[in-house]
């Protein structure tokens, strides 16, 4: 079966003496078609693309797309959604995909995706806190961001009115986060987290300048920024400065890239 926009050809199969899924390629891009065939199962068997989110306390699967196997060879073509999250892994969490059919047959597939960096502009999220706020005397502006390993984050800290000479601290990090078991009667989720990478440095403040620039490269091994249902990788910028009274003023920006759309939960 040939489908326009389909991924290339390469097989990946279960043992030949039982149900098996064979893919035409080991990877596929969001917004294209994932093709393959199933064997060892009855005709018309549904085939589903499942996104698996693994975290320290378990794994959950979500149906991303589905299709029917047709013809004598059980051929299928799954339309991968444009907004499908990319396959990625950190130190304790992983986002992966598999194609499943009847009889327990499955094959792993890597999904690739593109998105534009942005700041969360939606209403307050009820299931997670994403730091974004301005300080009284300054705020953070981002001019360029490639939010994955080997990328960079560049921008400036812009003042509100006058500021005195001295230093401020910029703290840039890639944080891996995961949902914890429900701990309240109302079901409000908690989140665990750890740093995959963190960089802290001092910025010199010139009273005559209206802003202080920053430009930081990201280590090659970091995952892309992803907001999934139960796991996330976030790139956070926090700038702190002590006032004359000794209190700290803080501004924060969390840069987002890939965010999940509504999906159907299918596994515990």
PAZA-371311 format. One record per residue (C-alpha): x negated, y negated, z. Coordinates in steps of 0.1 Angstrom, whole numbers, plus 5000, padded with zeros to 4 digits. Example, Ala and Ser with C-alpha at 12.3 -4.5 7.8 and 13.67 -1.06 7.14 Angstrom:
! residues 2
<node><east>4877</east><north>5045</north><up>5078</up></node>
<node><east>4863</east><north>5011</north><up>5071</up></node>
//
This chain:
! residues 268
<node><east>5000</east><north>5000</north><up>5000</up></node>
<node><east>4986</east><north>4966</north><up>4990</up></node>
<node><east>4997</east><north>4934</north><up>5007</up></node>
<node><east>4987</east><north>4898</north><up>4999</up></node>
<node><east>4964</east><north>4884</north><up>5025</up></node>
<node><east>4957</east><north>4918</north><up>5040</up></node>
<node><east>4925</east><north>4924</north><up>5059</up></node>
<node><east>4898</east><north>4946</north><up>5042</up></node>
<node><east>4894</east><north>4983</north><up>5044</up></node>
<node><east>4878</east><north>5004</north><up>5071</up></node>
<node><east>4891</east><north>5034</north><up>5089</up></node>
<node><east>4895</east><north>5039</north><up>5127</up></node>
<node><east>4914</east><north>5070</north><up>5137</up></node>
<node><east>4924</east><north>5093</north><up>5166</up></node>
<node><east>4915</east><north>5130</north><up>5164</up></node>
<node><east>4927</east><north>5145</north><up>5131</up></node>
<node><east>4946</east><north>5174</north><up>5148</up></node>
<node><east>4971</east><north>5151</north><up>5164</up></node>
<node><east>4989</east><north>5118</north><up>5160</up></node>
<node><east>4965</east><north>5091</north><up>5146</up></node>
<node><east>4964</east><north>5055</north><up>5136</up></node>
<node><east>4940</east><north>5046</north><up>5108</up></node>
<node><east>4933</east><north>5009</north><up>5101</up></node>
<node><east>4921</east><north>4994</north><up>5068</up></node>
<node><east>4897</east><north>4971</north><up>5088</up></node>
<node><east>4883</east><north>4968</north><up>5123</up></node>
<node><east>4894</east><north>4932</north><up>5126</up></node>
<node><east>4920</east><north>4908</north><up>5113</up></node>
<node><east>4926</east><north>4870</north><up>5114</up></node>
<node><east>4957</east><north>4855</north><up>5130</up></node>
<node><east>4982</east><north>4845</north><up>5103</up></node>
<node><east>4972</east><north>4874</north><up>5080</up></node>
<node><east>4985</east><north>4910</north><up>5075</up></node>
<node><east>4971</east><north>4940</north><up>5094</up></node>
<node><east>4974</east><north>4972</north><up>5073</up></node>
<node><east>4968</east><north>5009</north><up>5079</up></node>
<node><east>4986</east><north>5042</north><up>5081</up></node>
<node><east>4998</east><north>5066</north><up>5108</up></node>
<node><east>4996</east><north>5104</north><up>5105</up></node>
<node><east>5009</east><north>5133</north><up>5126</up></node>
<node><east>5042</east><north>5116</north><up>5134</up></node>
<node><east>5076</east><north>5117</north><up>5119</up></node>
<node><east>5085</east><north>5093</north><up>5091</up></node>
<node><east>5099</east><north>5058</north><up>5099</up></node>
<node><east>5079</east><north>5057</north><up>5132</up></node>
<node><east>5076</east><north>5021</north><up>5146</up></node>
<node><east>5041</east><north>5007</north><up>5148</up></node>
<node><east>5033</east><north>4978</north><up>5173</up></node>
<node><east>5004</east><north>4955</north><up>5178</up></node>
<node><east>4998</east><north>4952</north><up>5215</up></node>
<node><east>4978</east><north>4925</north><up>5233</up></node>
<node><east>4961</east><north>4939</north><up>5265</up></node>
<node><east>4950</east><north>4916</north><up>5293</up></node>
<node><east>4926</east><north>4933</north><up>5317</up></node>
<node><east>4918</east><north>4916</north><up>5350</up></node>
<node><east>4903</east><north>4928</north><up>5383</up></node>
<node><east>4936</east><north>4941</north><up>5397</up></node>
<node><east>4951</east><north>4958</north><up>5366</up></node>
<node><east>4961</east><north>4954</north><up>5330</up></node>
<node><east>4992</east><north>4943</north><up>5312</up></node>
<node><east>5003</east><north>4948</north><up>5276</up></node>
<node><east>5024</east><north>4925</north><up>5254</up></node>
<node><east>5040</east><north>4932</north><up>5221</up></node>
<node><east>5027</east><north>4907</north><up>5195</up></node>
<node><east>5042</east><north>4921</north><up>5163</up></node>
<node><east>5057</east><north>4953</north><up>5150</up></node>
<node><east>5065</east><north>4971</north><up>5117</up></node>
<node><east>5077</east><north>5005</north><up>5104</up></node>
<node><east>5055</east><north>5032</north><up>5089</up></node>
<node><east>5069</east><north>5040</north><up>5055</up></node>
<node><east>5062</east><north>5065</north><up>5027</up></node>
<node><east>5045</east><north>5099</north><up>5028</up></node>
<node><east>5012</east><north>5085</north><up>5042</up></node>
<node><east>5029</east><north>5065</north><up>5069</up></node>
<node><east>5016</east><north>5032</north><up>5056</up></node>
<node><east>5024</east><north>5000</north><up>5076</up></node>
<node><east>5018</east><north>4962</north><up>5073</up></node>
<node><east>5020</east><north>4941</north><up>5104</up></node>
<node><east>5022</east><north>4903</north><up>5101</up></node>
<node><east>4999</east><north>4889</north><up>5128</up></node>
<node><east>5014</east><north>4857</north><up>5142</up></node>
<node><east>4996</east><north>4824</north><up>5134</up></node>
<node><east>4993</east><north>4817</north><up>5171</up></node>
<node><east>4979</east><north>4851</north><up>5182</up></node>
<node><east>4952</east><north>4847</north><up>5208</up></node>
<node><east>4917</east><north>4858</north><up>5199</up></node>
<node><east>4900</east><north>4889</north><up>5213</up></node>
<node><east>4876</east><north>4878</north><up>5240</up></node>
<node><east>4858</east><north>4890</north><up>5271</up></node>
<node><east>4842</east><north>4875</north><up>5302</up></node>
<node><east>4825</east><north>4891</north><up>5332</up></node>
<node><east>4857</east><north>4904</north><up>5349</up></node>
<node><east>4885</east><north>4899</north><up>5324</up></node>
<node><east>4891</east><north>4910</north><up>5288</up></node>
<node><east>4917</east><north>4902</north><up>5261</up></node>
<node><east>4919</east><north>4930</north><up>5235</up></node>
<node><east>4943</east><north>4944</north><up>5209</up></node>
<node><east>4954</east><north>4978</north><up>5199</up></node>
<node><east>4978</east><north>4992</north><up>5173</up></node>
<node><east>5001</east><north>5019</north><up>5187</up></node>
<node><east>5025</east><north>5044</north><up>5172</up></node>
<node><east>5045</east><north>5074</north><up>5185</up></node>
<node><east>5028</east><north>5104</north><up>5202</up></node>
<node><east>5003</east><north>5082</north><up>5220</up></node>
<node><east>4983</east><north>5074</north><up>5188</up></node>
<node><east>4964</east><north>5041</north><up>5190</up></node>
<node><east>4935</east><north>5022</north><up>5174</up></node>
<node><east>4916</east><north>4992</north><up>5187</up></node>
<node><east>4915</east><north>4961</north><up>5165</up></node>
<node><east>4898</east><north>4927</north><up>5169</up></node>
<node><east>4918</east><north>4896</north><up>5163</up></node>
<node><east>4902</east><north>4863</north><up>5152</up></node>
<node><east>4919</east><north>4830</north><up>5156</up></node>
<node><east>4913</east><north>4792</north><up>5151</up></node>
<node><east>4927</east><north>4763</north><up>5170</up></node>
<node><east>4920</east><north>4726</north><up>5178</up></node>
<node><east>4907</east><north>4715</north><up>5212</up></node>
<node><east>4932</east><north>4695</north><up>5232</up></node>
<node><east>4943</east><north>4684</north><up>5266</up></node>
<node><east>4974</east><north>4698</north><up>5282</up></node>
<node><east>5002</east><north>4674</north><up>5273</up></node>
<node><east>5032</east><north>4694</north><up>5284</up></node>
<node><east>5052</east><north>4693</north><up>5316</up></node>
<node><east>5039</east><north>4706</north><up>5349</up></node>
<node><east>5032</east><north>4744</north><up>5346</up></node>
<node><east>5049</east><north>4764</north><up>5373</up></node>
<node><east>5025</east><north>4793</north><up>5372</up></node>
<node><east>4991</east><north>4776</north><up>5371</up></node>
<node><east>4973</east><north>4744</north><up>5379</up></node>
<node><east>4952</east><north>4728</north><up>5351</up></node>
<node><east>4931</east><north>4699</north><up>5364</up></node>
<node><east>4937</east><north>4666</north><up>5345</up></node>
<node><east>4936</east><north>4633</north><up>5363</up></node>
<node><east>4919</east><north>4599</north><up>5362</up></node>
<node><east>4900</east><north>4583</north><up>5391</up></node>
<node><east>4910</east><north>4548</north><up>5403</up></node>
<node><east>4879</east><north>4532</north><up>5387</up></node>
<node><east>4871</east><north>4554</north><up>5358</up></node>
<node><east>4883</east><north>4582</north><up>5335</up></node>
<node><east>4869</east><north>4609</north><up>5312</up></node>
<node><east>4871</east><north>4606</north><up>5274</up></node>
<node><east>4860</east><north>4636</north><up>5252</up></node>
<node><east>4848</east><north>4628</north><up>5217</up></node>
<node><east>4837</east><north>4663</north><up>5205</up></node>
<node><east>4843</east><north>4698</north><up>5218</up></node>
<node><east>4835</east><north>4733</north><up>5205</up></node>
<node><east>4849</east><north>4754</north><up>5232</up></node>
<node><east>4831</east><north>4787</north><up>5229</up></node>
<node><east>4796</east><north>4801</north><up>5233</up></node>
<node><east>4770</east><north>4781</north><up>5213</up></node>
<node><east>4793</east><north>4751</north><up>5212</up></node>
<node><east>4791</east><north>4717</north><up>5229</up></node>
<node><east>4811</east><north>4692</north><up>5249</up></node>
<node><east>4804</east><north>4655</north><up>5244</up></node>
<node><east>4821</east><north>4623</north><up>5255</up></node>
<node><east>4819</east><north>4595</north><up>5280</up></node>
<node><east>4829</east><north>4583</north><up>5314</up></node>
<node><east>4848</east><north>4550</north><up>5309</up></node>
<node><east>4851</east><north>4524</north><up>5337</up></node>
<node><east>4882</east><north>4505</north><up>5348</up></node>
<node><east>4871</east><north>4470</north><up>5355</up></node>
<node><east>4837</east><north>4464</north><up>5372</up></node>
<node><east>4815</east><north>4490</north><up>5387</up></node>
<node><east>4783</east><north>4488</north><up>5407</up></node>
<node><east>4749</east><north>4502</north><up>5398</up></node>
<node><east>4741</east><north>4537</north><up>5410</up></node>
<node><east>4748</east><north>4573</north><up>5400</up></node>
<node><east>4778</east><north>4596</north><up>5395</up></node>
<node><east>4778</east><north>4634</north><up>5392</up></node>
<node><east>4792</east><north>4653</north><up>5363</up></node>
<node><east>4802</east><north>4689</north><up>5368</up></node>
<node><east>4810</east><north>4709</north><up>5336</up></node>
<node><east>4819</east><north>4746</north><up>5338</up></node>
<node><east>4835</east><north>4776</north><up>5321</up></node>
<node><east>4858</east><north>4792</north><up>5346</up></node>
<node><east>4873</east><north>4827</north><up>5343</up></node>
<node><east>4907</east><north>4830</north><up>5360</up></node>
<node><east>4932</east><north>4858</north><up>5366</up></node>
<node><east>4966</east><north>4862</north><up>5382</up></node>
<node><east>4968</east><north>4878</north><up>5417</up></node>
<node><east>4997</east><north>4900</north><up>5429</up></node>
<node><east>5027</east><north>4880</north><up>5440</up></node>
<node><east>5023</east><north>4868</north><up>5477</up></node>
<node><east>5055</east><north>4849</north><up>5483</up></node>
<node><east>5092</east><north>4856</north><up>5484</up></node>
<node><east>5098</east><north>4832</north><up>5455</up></node>
<node><east>5073</east><north>4850</north><up>5433</up></node>
<node><east>5049</east><north>4820</north><up>5429</up></node>
<node><east>5017</east><north>4835</north><up>5415</up></node>
<node><east>4982</east><north>4829</north><up>5429</up></node>
<node><east>4951</east><north>4829</north><up>5408</up></node>
<node><east>4916</east><north>4841</north><up>5415</up></node>
<node><east>4886</east><north>4826</north><up>5396</up></node>
<node><east>4848</east><north>4827</north><up>5392</up></node>
<node><east>4823</east><north>4806</north><up>5372</up></node>
<node><east>4808</east><north>4821</north><up>5340</up></node>
<node><east>4787</east><north>4790</north><up>5336</up></node>
<node><east>4783</east><north>4758</north><up>5355</up></node>
<node><east>4761</east><north>4727</north><up>5349</up></node>
<node><east>4758</east><north>4697</north><up>5373</up></node>
<node><east>4738</east><north>4666</north><up>5367</up></node>
<node><east>4736</east><north>4629</north><up>5377</up></node>
<node><east>4746</east><north>4601</north><up>5353</up></node>
<node><east>4730</east><north>4567</north><up>5358</up></node>
<node><east>4755</east><north>4538</north><up>5359</up></node>
<node><east>4747</east><north>4505</north><up>5343</up></node>
<node><east>4769</east><north>4477</north><up>5356</up></node>
<node><east>4767</east><north>4459</north><up>5323</up></node>
<node><east>4779</east><north>4489</north><up>5303</up></node>
<node><east>4816</east><north>4499</north><up>5300</up></node>
<node><east>4809</east><north>4536</north><up>5297</up></node>
<node><east>4783</east><north>4564</north><up>5304</up></node>
<node><east>4778</east><north>4591</north><up>5277</up></node>
<node><east>4773</east><north>4628</north><up>5281</up></node>
<node><east>4765</east><north>4656</north><up>5256</up></node>
<node><east>4761</east><north>4692</north><up>5269</up></node>
<node><east>4754</east><north>4724</north><up>5249</up></node>
<node><east>4772</east><north>4756</north><up>5259</up></node>
<node><east>4754</east><north>4789</north><up>5264</up></node>
<node><east>4758</east><north>4814</north><up>5235</up></node>
<node><east>4775</east><north>4842</north><up>5255</up></node>
<node><east>4806</east><north>4823</north><up>5267</up></node>
<node><east>4841</east><north>4832</north><up>5255</up></node>
<node><east>4864</east><north>4808</north><up>5238</up></node>
<node><east>4889</east><north>4787</north><up>5258</up></node>
<node><east>4921</east><north>4808</north><up>5262</up></node>
<node><east>4953</east><north>4805</north><up>5282</up></node>
<node><east>4969</east><north>4839</north><up>5283</up></node>
<node><east>4997</east><north>4852</north><up>5305</up></node>
<node><east>4976</east><north>4867</north><up>5333</up></node>
<node><east>4940</east><north>4856</north><up>5324</up></node>
<node><east>4923</east><north>4825</north><up>5313</up></node>
<node><east>4889</east><north>4810</north><up>5303</up></node>
<node><east>4888</east><north>4773</north><up>5309</up></node>
<node><east>4863</east><north>4746</north><up>5302</up></node>
<node><east>4865</east><north>4719</north><up>5330</up></node>
<node><east>4849</east><north>4685</north><up>5334</up></node>
<node><east>4848</east><north>4669</north><up>5368</up></node>
<node><east>4831</east><north>4635</north><up>5375</up></node>
<node><east>4826</east><north>4623</north><up>5411</up></node>
<node><east>4813</east><north>4591</north><up>5425</up></node>
<node><east>4810</east><north>4578</north><up>5461</up></node>
<node><east>4826</east><north>4545</north><up>5470</up></node>
<node><east>4810</east><north>4520</north><up>5493</up></node>
<node><east>4831</east><north>4534</north><up>5521</up></node>
<node><east>4816</east><north>4569</north><up>5515</up></node>
<node><east>4848</east><north>4584</north><up>5500</up></node>
<node><east>4846</east><north>4603</north><up>5467</up></node>
<node><east>4865</east><north>4592</north><up>5436</up></node>
<node><east>4871</east><north>4621</north><up>5412</up></node>
<node><east>4883</east><north>4624</north><up>5376</up></node>
<node><east>4890</east><north>4657</north><up>5358</up></node>
<node><east>4897</east><north>4670</north><up>5323</up></node>
<node><east>4904</east><north>4706</north><up>5313</up></node>
<node><east>4899</east><north>4712</north><up>5276</up></node>
<node><east>4923</east><north>4738</north><up>5261</up></node>
<node><east>4920</east><north>4757</north><up>5228</up></node>
<node><east>4940</east><north>4788</north><up>5224</up></node>
<node><east>4974</east><north>4791</north><up>5243</up></node>
<node><east>4999</east><north>4819</north><up>5242</up></node>
<node><east>5033</east><north>4817</north><up>5227</up></node>
<node><east>5064</east><north>4835</north><up>5240</up></node>
<node><east>5058</east><north>4873</north><up>5239</up></node>
<node><east>5077</east><north>4903</north><up>5251</up></node>
<node><east>5062</east><north>4921</north><up>5281</up></node>
<node><east>5061</east><north>4959</north><up>5276</up></node>
<node><east>5038</east><north>4974</north><up>5302</up></node>
<node><east>5031</east><north>4972</north><up>5339</up></node>
//
